[in-house]
């Protein structure tokens, strides 16, 4: 479902096989437009921790073979406890690293499943709008032009769609979050942009990576912080306090 959506949004799929063996069909790689960063996804919702430990071992091996990729695990199921081998491997991979763990909420699943069903109908020639049969390319154009997937939270987290920053509410106070980012830079003095984003995400503020990036850019534009090499790939960018 996710690959089909990415195709509709013209996101380049580099390879549909990142992890070898049993979990090959659960993974793929992609690259965001205008960025050199390569990303790999494993989506695994098998509830069995025995199966999950094999998935984590496969991830370990894949990361060794493909160090140029940042891995994103999508999983809402149990991760185990610190006593479990699967959780220990998970922790080694995803804690304090550029690899990320995301959970797909139900509304995101509905977005993906709805488009997937429509795409299958278009491929079969059964998708009709009024009296006109809609082909898959026509459906993809409709989806892009009308931005119907823009509110899908999972796609936002993956950097595939960018939604406008929410206005300050009881949940999110944008000015306070900008102050948080500013203070993190002041404490660290010099920090990798990717690591800064991770530190903000650890605050559980329900912000997508693209939203955090936008706030960092605003702070740089306001000359409250400095980005030494803004045109470099994300993992190479350096953020520092303004002297």
C-alpha contacts under 8 A as a table, 3 or more apart, distances in Angstrom:
res1	aa1	res2	aa2	distance
1	X	4	X	5.19
1	X	5	X	6.33
1	X	112	X	5.89
1	X	113	X	6.60
1	X	116	X	5.64
2	X	5	X	5.12
2	X	6	X	6.23
2	X	112	X	6.58
3	X	6	X	5.03
3	X	7	X	6.23
3	X	13	X	7.74
4	X	7	X	5.16
4	X	8	X	6.48
4	X	116	X	6.80
4	X	119	X	7.99
5	X	8	X	5.08
5	X	9	X	6.39
5	X	112	X	6.93
5	X	115	X	7.13
5	X	116	X	7.37
6	X	9	X	5.00
6	X	10	X	6.07
6	X	11	X	5.11
6	X	12	X	7.61
6	X	13	X	7.77
6	X	160	X	7.66
7	X	10	X	5.00
7	X	11	X	5.94
7	X	12	X	7.40
7	X	13	X	7.77
8	X	11	X	7.76
8	X	140	X	4.75
8	X	141	X	7.54
8	X	143	X	7.30
8	X	144	X	7.26
9	X	140	X	7.29
9	X	143	X	7.92
9	X	144	X	6.26
9	X	160	X	7.87
11	X	30	X	7.12
11	X	31	X	6.98
11	X	32	X	6.42
11	X	33	X	6.95
11	X	160	X	7.35
12	X	30	X	5.70
12	X	31	X	5.82
12	X	32	X	7.17
12	X	33	X	7.74
13	X	16	X	7.08
13	X	28	X	7.49
13	X	29	X	5.94
13	X	30	X	4.42
13	X	31	X	6.81
14	X	28	X	7.73
14	X	29	X	5.35
14	X	30	X	5.04
14	X	31	X	6.89
15	X	18	X	6.78
15	X	28	X	5.69
15	X	29	X	5.13
15	X	30	X	7.08
16	X	24	X	7.85
16	X	25	X	7.55
16	X	27	X	6.52
16	X	28	X	4.08
16	X	29	X	6.14
17	X	20	X	6.82
17	X	24	X	5.36
17	X	25	X	6.94
17	X	27	X	6.02
17	X	28	X	5.17
17	X	29	X	7.31
18	X	24	X	6.62
18	X	27	X	5.75
18	X	28	X	5.29
18	X	29	X	6.33
18	X	40	X	6.73
18	X	41	X	7.98
18	X	62	X	6.78
19	X	23	X	6.07
19	X	24	X	4.96
19	X	27	X	6.24
19	X	28	X	7.84
19	X	58	X	6.32
19	X	59	X	6.64
19	X	62	X	5.69
20	X	23	X	6.34
20	X	24	X	4.98
20	X	58	X	7.18
20	X	62	X	7.65
21	X	24	X	5.66
22	X	25	X	7.50
23	X	26	X	5.15
23	X	27	X	6.79
23	X	55	X	6.75
23	X	58	X	7.69
24	X	27	X	5.64
24	X	28	X	7.90
25	X	28	X	7.79
26	X	42	X	5.61
26	X	43	X	5.58
26	X	44	X	6.63
27	X	40	X	7.11
27	X	41	X	5.29
27	X	42	X	4.40
27	X	43	X	6.47
28	X	40	X	5.72
28	X	41	X	5.54
28	X	42	X	7.02
29	X	38	X	7.21
29	X	39	X	5.57
29	X	40	X	4.16
29	X	41	X	6.19
30	X	38	X	6.18
30	X	39	X	5.41
30	X	40	X	6.35
31	X	35	X	7.12
31	X	36	X	7.05
31	X	37	X	6.31
31	X	38	X	4.94
31	X	39	X	6.03
32	X	35	X	5.53
32	X	36	X	7.46
32	X	37	X	7.12
32	X	38	X	7.54
32	X	159	X	7.34
32	X	160	X	7.05
35	X	233	X	6.24
35	X	234	X	7.58
36	X	233	X	5.67
36	X	234	X	7.99
37	X	69	X	7.45
37	X	70	X	7.85
37	X	233	X	6.33
37	X	234	X	6.89
37	X	235	X	7.44
38	X	68	X	6.81
38	X	69	X	5.03
38	X	70	X	6.45
39	X	69	X	5.18
39	X	70	X	4.89
39	X	71	X	5.93
39	X	72	X	7.25
40	X	69	X	6.14
40	X	70	X	6.05
40	X	71	X	4.74
40	X	72	X	6.04
41	X	71	X	5.84
41	X	72	X	4.81
41	X	73	X	5.92
41	X	74	X	7.30
42	X	71	X	7.53
42	X	72	X	6.35
42	X	73	X	4.98
42	X	74	X	6.23
43	X	73	X	5.91
43	X	74	X	4.62
43	X	75	X	6.16
44	X	52	X	7.86
44	X	55	X	7.98
44	X	73	X	7.51
44	X	74	X	6.42
44	X	75	X	5.57
45	X	74	X	7.96
45	X	75	X	5.49
45	X	76	X	6.58
45	X	77	X	5.64
46	X	49	X	7.84
46	X	51	X	6.95
46	X	52	X	6.92
46	X	77	X	7.15
47	X	51	X	7.94
47	X	52	X	7.71
47	X	77	X	5.84
47	X	78	X	6.58
48	X	51	X	5.34
48	X	52	X	6.31
49	X	52	X	4.66
49	X	53	X	6.10
49	X	78	X	7.52
49	X	79	X	7.35
49	X	80	X	6.78
49	X	86	X	6.88
50	X	53	X	5.46
50	X	54	X	6.90
50	X	86	X	7.81
51	X	54	X	5.35
51	X	55	X	6.43
52	X	55	X	4.90
52	X	56	X	6.21
52	X	79	X	7.93
52	X	86	X	6.32
53	X	56	X	5.06
53	X	57	X	6.21
53	X	85	X	6.66
53	X	86	X	4.16
53	X	87	X	7.77
53	X	89	X	7.71
54	X	57	X	5.05
54	X	58	X	6.16
54	X	86	X	7.81
55	X	58	X	5.04
55	X	59	X	6.26
56	X	59	X	4.91
56	X	60	X	6.26
56	X	86	X	6.44
56	X	89	X	6.25
56	X	90	X	6.28
57	X	60	X	5.03
57	X	61	X	6.37
57	X	89	X	7.26
58	X	61	X	5.18
58	X	62	X	6.15
59	X	62	X	5.01
59	X	63	X	6.09
60	X	63	X	5.32
60	X	64	X	6.42
60	X	89	X	7.93
60	X	93	X	7.33
61	X	64	X	5.21
61	X	65	X	6.34
62	X	65	X	5.06
62	X	66	X	5.89
63	X	66	X	5.01
63	X	67	X	5.24
63	X	69	X	7.24
63	X	71	X	7.72
64	X	67	X	5.71
66	X	69	X	5.98
67	X	70	X	7.67
70	X	98	X	6.36
70	X	99	X	5.30
70	X	100	X	7.93
71	X	98	X	7.91
71	X	99	X	4.87
71	X	100	X	6.42
72	X	99	X	5.84
72	X	100	X	4.76
72	X	101	X	5.67
72	X	102	X	7.11
73	X	100	X	6.28
73	X	101	X	4.71
73	X	102	X	6.11
74	X	101	X	5.94
74	X	102	X	4.79
74	X	103	X	5.46
74	X	104	X	6.65
75	X	101	X	7.29
75	X	102	X	6.37
75	X	103	X	5.24
75	X	104	X	7.00
76	X	102	X	7.76
76	X	103	X	4.94
76	X	104	X	6.59
79	X	86	X	7.26
79	X	87	X	5.80
79	X	90	X	7.84
80	X	83	X	7.87
80	X	84	X	5.90
80	X	86	X	6.70
80	X	87	X	5.27
81	X	84	X	5.40
81	X	87	X	5.83
82	X	85	X	7.75
82	X	87	X	5.81
82	X	88	X	6.03
83	X	87	X	7.48
83	X	88	X	7.44
84	X	87	X	5.38
84	X	88	X	6.36
85	X	88	X	5.05
85	X	89	X	6.29
86	X	89	X	5.30
86	X	90	X	6.07
87	X	90	X	4.83
87	X	91	X	5.91
88	X	91	X	5.10
88	X	92	X	6.23
89	X	92	X	5.08
89	X	93	X	6.28
90	X	93	X	5.25
90	X	94	X	6.04
90	X	95	X	7.92
91	X	94	X	5.38
91	X	95	X	5.23
92	X	95	X	6.13
93	X	97	X	7.06
93	X	99	X	6.86
94	X	97	X	5.66
94	X	98	X	7.35
94	X	99	X	5.21
94	X	100	X	5.73
94	X	101	X	6.81
95	X	99	X	7.91
97	X	100	X	7.70
97	X	195	X	7.94
98	X	194	X	7.09
98	X	195	X	7.27
98	X	198	X	7.65
102	X	157	X	7.89
103	X	154	X	7.84
104	X	108	X	6.16
104	X	109	X	6.74
104	X	154	X	5.91
105	X	108	X	5.40
105	X	109	X	6.53
105	X	153	X	7.79
105	X	154	X	7.49
106	X	109	X	4.99
106	X	110	X	6.26
107	X	110	X	5.04
107	X	111	X	6.42
107	X	152	X	7.32
107	X	153	X	7.93
108	X	111	X	5.14
108	X	112	X	6.40
108	X	152	X	5.24
108	X	153	X	5.95
108	X	154	X	5.82
108	X	155	X	7.91
109	X	112	X	5.15
109	X	113	X	5.99
110	X	113	X	5.16
110	X	114	X	5.87
111	X	114	X	5.35
111	X	115	X	6.33
111	X	149	X	6.96
111	X	152	X	6.51
112	X	115	X	5.38
112	X	116	X	6.03
113	X	116	X	4.94
113	X	117	X	6.09
114	X	117	X	5.28
114	X	118	X	6.32
115	X	118	X	5.06
115	X	119	X	5.99
116	X	119	X	5.06
116	X	120	X	6.19
117	X	120	X	5.19
117	X	121	X	6.29
118	X	121	X	5.08
118	X	122	X	6.16
118	X	127	X	6.94
119	X	122	X	4.98
119	X	123	X	6.18
119	X	136	X	6.10
119	X	139	X	7.29
120	X	123	X	5.07
120	X	124	X	6.23
121	X	124	X	5.06
121	X	125	X	6.12
121	X	126	X	4.95
121	X	127	X	5.11
122	X	125	X	5.00
122	X	126	X	5.80
122	X	127	X	4.85
122	X	134	X	6.06
122	X	135	X	5.07
122	X	136	X	5.06
122	X	139	X	7.41
123	X	126	X	7.64
123	X	135	X	6.65
123	X	136	X	5.84
124	X	127	X	7.80
125	X	133	X	6.80
125	X	134	X	7.35
125	X	135	X	6.77
126	X	133	X	7.12
127	X	133	X	5.81
127	X	134	X	5.50
127	X	135	X	7.42
128	X	131	X	6.35
128	X	132	X	5.47
128	X	133	X	4.42
128	X	134	X	5.68
129	X	132	X	5.29
129	X	133	X	6.36
129	X	134	X	6.67
134	X	138	X	5.99
134	X	139	X	6.34
135	X	138	X	5.17
135	X	139	X	6.17
136	X	139	X	4.99
136	X	140	X	6.16
137	X	140	X	5.06
137	X	141	X	6.30
138	X	141	X	5.14
138	X	142	X	6.27
139	X	142	X	5.05
139	X	143	X	6.19
140	X	143	X	5.12
140	X	144	X	6.25
141	X	144	X	5.17
141	X	145	X	5.93
142	X	145	X	5.24
142	X	146	X	5.93
143	X	146	X	5.47
143	X	147	X	5.74
143	X	148	X	5.63
143	X	149	X	7.18
144	X	147	X	5.07
144	X	148	X	7.21
147	X	150	X	5.34
148	X	151	X	7.39
149	X	152	X	5.47
149	X	155	X	7.90
149	X	161	X	7.60
150	X	155	X	7.82
150	X	156	X	7.61
150	X	161	X	5.77
150	X	162	X	6.81
150	X	163	X	6.15
151	X	156	X	7.57
151	X	163	X	6.75
152	X	155	X	5.48
152	X	156	X	6.40
153	X	156	X	5.00
153	X	157	X	6.26
153	X	208	X	7.95
154	X	157	X	5.06
154	X	158	X	6.24
155	X	158	X	5.03
155	X	159	X	6.24
155	X	160	X	5.21
155	X	161	X	5.71
156	X	159	X	5.11
156	X	160	X	5.94
156	X	161	X	5.08
156	X	162	X	5.76
156	X	163	X	6.96
156	X	208	X	5.99
156	X	209	X	7.68
156	X	210	X	7.14
157	X	160	X	7.67
157	X	208	X	4.77
157	X	209	X	5.87
157	X	210	X	7.28
158	X	161	X	7.81
158	X	209	X	7.71
159	X	162	X	6.63
159	X	208	X	7.92
159	X	209	X	6.91
159	X	210	X	5.99
162	X	210	X	6.50
162	X	211	X	7.76
163	X	211	X	7.82
164	X	211	X	7.80
165	X	211	X	6.24
166	X	169	X	7.93
166	X	172	X	7.46
166	X	174	X	7.84
167	X	172	X	7.55
167	X	173	X	7.52
167	X	174	X	7.00
168	X	171	X	7.64
168	X	172	X	5.39
168	X	173	X	4.34
168	X	174	X	5.45
168	X	175	X	7.71
169	X	172	X	5.15
169	X	173	X	5.84
170	X	173	X	7.02
172	X	177	X	7.84
172	X	205	X	7.32
173	X	176	X	5.32
173	X	177	X	6.34
174	X	177	X	5.05
174	X	178	X	6.19
175	X	178	X	5.09
175	X	179	X	6.25
176	X	179	X	5.00
176	X	180	X	6.22
177	X	180	X	4.85
177	X	181	X	6.30
178	X	181	X	5.11
178	X	182	X	6.11
178	X	215	X	6.35
178	X	216	X	7.65
178	X	219	X	7.27
179	X	182	X	4.94
179	X	183	X	6.04
180	X	183	X	5.14
180	X	184	X	6.20
180	X	200	X	7.88
181	X	184	X	5.12
181	X	185	X	6.36
181	X	196	X	7.76
181	X	200	X	6.95
181	X	216	X	7.32
182	X	185	X	5.24
182	X	186	X	6.29
182	X	219	X	7.57
182	X	224	X	7.18
182	X	225	X	6.91
183	X	186	X	4.91
183	X	187	X	6.16
184	X	187	X	5.18
184	X	188	X	6.15
184	X	196	X	7.56
185	X	188	X	5.13
185	X	189	X	5.39
185	X	190	X	6.75
185	X	191	X	6.95
185	X	196	X	7.76
185	X	225	X	7.41
185	X	239	X	7.24
185	X	240	X	6.15
185	X	241	X	5.89
186	X	189	X	5.00
186	X	240	X	7.71
186	X	241	X	5.65
188	X	191	X	6.10
188	X	240	X	7.94
189	X	240	X	5.35
189	X	241	X	5.31
190	X	238	X	6.98
190	X	239	X	5.80
190	X	240	X	4.33
190	X	241	X	6.78
191	X	195	X	6.80
191	X	196	X	6.51
191	X	238	X	5.85
191	X	239	X	5.35
191	X	240	X	6.32
192	X	195	X	5.21
192	X	196	X	6.21
192	X	235	X	7.21
192	X	236	X	7.02
192	X	237	X	5.91
192	X	238	X	4.52
192	X	239	X	5.89
193	X	196	X	4.98
193	X	197	X	6.27
193	X	234	X	6.80
193	X	235	X	6.95
193	X	236	X	7.66
193	X	237	X	5.47
193	X	238	X	5.45
193	X	239	X	5.67
194	X	197	X	5.14
194	X	198	X	6.36
194	X	234	X	6.39
194	X	235	X	5.64
194	X	237	X	7.56
195	X	198	X	4.99
195	X	199	X	6.25
196	X	199	X	5.10
196	X	200	X	6.38
197	X	200	X	5.18
197	X	201	X	6.20
197	X	209	X	6.89
197	X	212	X	6.47
197	X	213	X	7.27
198	X	201	X	5.01
198	X	202	X	6.23
199	X	202	X	5.18
199	X	203	X	7.04
200	X	203	X	5.47
200	X	204	X	7.76
200	X	205	X	7.78
200	X	212	X	7.66
201	X	204	X	5.69
201	X	205	X	6.70
201	X	206	X	7.74
201	X	207	X	7.07
201	X	209	X	7.84
202	X	205	X	7.99
204	X	207	X	7.80
207	X	211	X	6.16
207	X	212	X	6.64
208	X	211	X	5.25
208	X	212	X	6.53
209	X	212	X	5.17
209	X	213	X	6.19
210	X	213	X	5.01
210	X	214	X	6.18
211	X	214	X	5.01
211	X	215	X	6.39
212	X	215	X	5.13
212	X	216	X	6.28
213	X	216	X	5.09
213	X	217	X	6.19
214	X	217	X	5.05
214	X	218	X	6.24
215	X	218	X	4.97
215	X	219	X	6.23
216	X	219	X	5.12
216	X	220	X	6.21
217	X	220	X	5.03
217	X	221	X	6.14
218	X	221	X	4.96
218	X	222	X	6.10
219	X	222	X	4.96
219	X	223	X	6.19
219	X	224	X	5.39
219	X	225	X	5.84
220	X	223	X	4.91
220	X	224	X	5.97
220	X	225	X	4.98
220	X	226	X	5.28
220	X	227	X	6.53
221	X	224	X	7.72
222	X	225	X	7.73
223	X	226	X	6.56
223	X	242	X	7.22
224	X	241	X	7.38
224	X	242	X	6.34
225	X	239	X	7.08
225	X	240	X	6.03
225	X	241	X	4.99
225	X	242	X	5.23
226	X	239	X	5.66
226	X	240	X	5.28
226	X	241	X	6.13
226	X	242	X	5.92
227	X	230	X	5.71
227	X	237	X	7.00
227	X	238	X	5.75
227	X	239	X	4.56
227	X	240	X	6.49
228	X	237	X	6.90
228	X	238	X	5.53
228	X	239	X	6.28
228	X	240	X	7.48
229	X	232	X	5.67
229	X	236	X	7.93
229	X	237	X	5.49
229	X	238	X	6.45
230	X	237	X	6.16
231	X	237	X	7.92
232	X	236	X	6.04
232	X	237	X	5.88
233	X	236	X	5.44
233	X	237	X	6.49
234	X	237	X	5.38
